[in-house]
């Protein structure tokens, strides 16, 4: 019987965290006693990843002291680079060097500071790669009004209906993202996420729905919000009068509730957009009359 191919998460946690500040590195910060890195590993496992490559610098490694036996999937720990781009490249290199992981059918590159990505988002990304997609990113609608700054202190509005905020994890076949990173490194190109790397290398990007639960912890206020969301998420685990508090992002009941909430919100947004479009059409007809 043939062995199934691995699905590998590359979890990046080697950044300096300059914007956050404080003595503890961001991946080692804790929500209800759980480090963001551990939470991210568990979230990726809940969504279908079978292995993880954890990319950290020496300081983060010391602060985390990851206990492999306590984690839901096997991990390999590798050193980070001078930039996010280099860290991702290092993680991919570790996958290619490993006899088992080099057979991976999908690689998902994720930021450790997005610890609450729902399992259904991870699963959708894996499914898209299995379905033939070359590069997959989860996105959410931009809800704030956006303005572009000019060179003279001026600004202009941007139609936010055409914009999407891009999240992680981002998924790829291993050969695609390795070739893209190799090509961009040789060319000296810089990019801020991995689907941009793949796109610059000539691969097509597919977008799937993300989640507002998958927020990024960048500043201290984000940590406060993340902790509140995590506690609310745990509270959603009430079922048959029993509170579910297991630290497993993606428990079946909990994830179905979150997914239902997001579907309802998306449906409300769609209905509002249809009403607005209908009103514009009626106004236009009235003006012509």
N, C-alpha and C positions, 0 to 999 in steps of 0.2 A: 504493500500500500504506500503510495507516494506521500511524502511529507508535505504539508501545506507550506506555502511561502510566507516568510515573516512580513509583518507590517511594522515598520520601525519609526518611532518618534525621535527626532533630534530636538532636544529641549535646550534652548540657549539661555545661559545664566551667567555669562562672563562679563557683562557690562559693569561700568564703574558706578553707575547710579548717581551721577553728579547732580541731577535735578532733584533727586529725593533727599540726599544728604543723610546724616546720621551715622552712627558707628557700625551698624549691622547692614550687610549687603542685602539688596532687595530680595533675591531668591531665598534668603534665610529668614526673612521677616515671617512672623507667624500670625495666623488667624485661628482663634480658639485652639491654640497649641500646635497647629500644623504649619510647617514651613511652606511658603508659596511653591518652591520647587517640588516638594513631595505632593502637594495638591495637584500640580500640573501633571506629574507622572501618573497619578491615580486617575485624573480626568482623561488622559490619553488612553490609558488601559481600559477604562470604562467604555470608551468609544470604539475599541477594537484593535488598538495597537498591541502587538505581542512582545515588543522589546523597546528599550529606550537607550539612546546615546545622550548622556548628560554632559553638556559642555560648560565648564566653569573655570574660573581662575583660582589661584591657590587660596586666596582669602575666603572665597565662597566655599571652596572644598572643605576648608578647616571648620567654617561655621556650620556647614550642613552635616558633616560626618555621616553621610548616607549609609544606612544599614540595609544592605541588599535583601536580607531575609525579611525585612519588614515591608518591603515594597511588593506591589501586585504583579510586576513583570520584571524580567531580568534587565539589568542596566550595565552599560559600559560608561565609565567616566573618562573624559578626555579634556586636555587643557584648551582654554579659549585662545583667541587671537587678539590682535590689537584693535579689531573692529568687529562689528556683528557679522559682516561679510566673511571675514577670515575665520570666525568661530564656526559659522555654518559650514564652511569649506572643510575645516578640521573634523567636524562631525561626520560629514559625508565620507571623508577619507578613512575614518575609523570603520564605517560600515563596509566600504570596499575591501578593507584589509581583514575583515572577519569572515571566516569560512561560511558560517551560517547566515549572517546578516547580508552578505553580498548577493544572496539569492532573493532579496526583498522584492515583493511585488509592488510595494508602495512605500514612500518615505514622506513623513509629515514633519515639517519644520515649524517649531512652536516656540513662543516666548514664555519663559518660566513665569513672568509677571502677568500672565493671563491665566490665573489658576482655576477659573470657574467656567471654562468652556464646556457647554453641555455635550453629553455623549452623542446626541443625535446630530450635532454639527460635525463632530469628528467622524461619525459613521457616514454622513453624506459625502464628505471629502474622500474617504477611502473608497466609497462606492463609485464616485465619479472617476477616480483613477483606474479602478478595475474596469470601468466602462470604456476606457480608452482616452480619457482626457490627459493632456500633456502637463498642464499646470492648473491647479485649482486653488481659489482663494475664497474664504467666506467674507461677505460684505453686509453692511447694514445701511439703511437710509441715513442721509444727513438731515437732521431735524432742525439745526440752527440755521439762521440766515447767514450767508457767507459774502464777504466782500474781499476783493483783491486790491492790495495797496499799490499805488503808482509810485513813480520816482520823485514826485514833487509834493508828497504828503497828501495826495488825493487818493480816492478809492472808487471802486465801482462794484455794483452787485453782481452776483453770479447766480444763475438758475440752479438751485439746489436739487431740482428734480432729476438733473442729469448726473448728479454726484453720488458716490458711494464711499463710505469709510471702510477701508480694508483691514481685516483682522488676521490673526493666525489661529490654528495651524494652517499652513499652506502645503498642499499635497502634490506629489510628482511620482512618476516612475523613476527608479534610481538612476538609470542610464541618462535620462533627460536632464535631471537637475545636476548630476555630476558633470556632464558635458557642458552645460550652461555655465556653471561656476568655473570650470577650467578655461573656457573660452573668454569669459569676462575678466578673469584674473590675468590672463596673458595679454589682454588688450588694455589693462589698467582701468577698466570701467568701474564706476562706483554705483551702488544702488542701495535702497533702504529696505527692500524686502525681496523675497526669493522669487515671487512670480514676476517681478520686474526684471530680475536677472534672467529668468527663462524667456521672457518676452524679448529682451534685448538680444538674446541668442537666437531668436527666430521661432520660438515655440508659441503656440496659441494658449491664451489664458481663458479659463472657464470660471465663472462666478457662481457661487451657491449662497443661499441665505445664511448669514451669521446669526449672532445673538447679542443682545445688549448685556446679557449676563457675562459675556466674555470681555469684560472691561480690562484695561491695562493699568496696572499700578505704577504710576510715574511720579506722583507727588504724595506727601503725607496725607492730604485730604482724600486721595484715592483709597488709601488703606482704610480709612474710617468708613468710606462708602462700601468698600469690598467686604469688610467685616459685617456691616449691617445686612448686605445682600446675602452673605453666607448664612447668617443666622435666620433670615427670612426663608431661605431655601431649605434649611433644616426643618423649619416649622411646617413647610408644605408637606413634609413627610408624615403627616397624620393619616393613618389608614386604619379603618375598623377600630378607632379609639386608641390606637397604639402609635406613639411618636417614634419615627424612624430617625435615628441620630448617627447611624453608621457613616463614617467619613469615606463615602464612596461616591464621588460625583458621577451621576448617571444611574443611580438605583432606579429600577424599572418604574415604580410608581411615581417617584419624584420627577424623573425626566419626562414622563408622560404628562404630568401636570404642567411643567415648565413649557414643554412643546405646545400644549394646548393653549396656554396663556399667550405664547408668541403668535400662534396661528390666529387667535382671536384678535390680537392687536393688529396683525397684518390685514385681516379682513376689515376691521374698522377703518384703517388707513385707506384701503382700496375703495370702500364705500364712500368715504369722504371725498376722495379724488374724483370719483364718478359723479357725485353730487355737484362738486365744483365745476367739472367739465360741462355737466348738463346746464348749470346756471349760466355759464359763459355762452353756451349755444343759444339759450333762450334770450339772453340779453342782446346777442348779435342779431337774432331774428327780429326782435322788437325794434332795434335801431334801424334795420332795413325797411321795416314796415312804416 
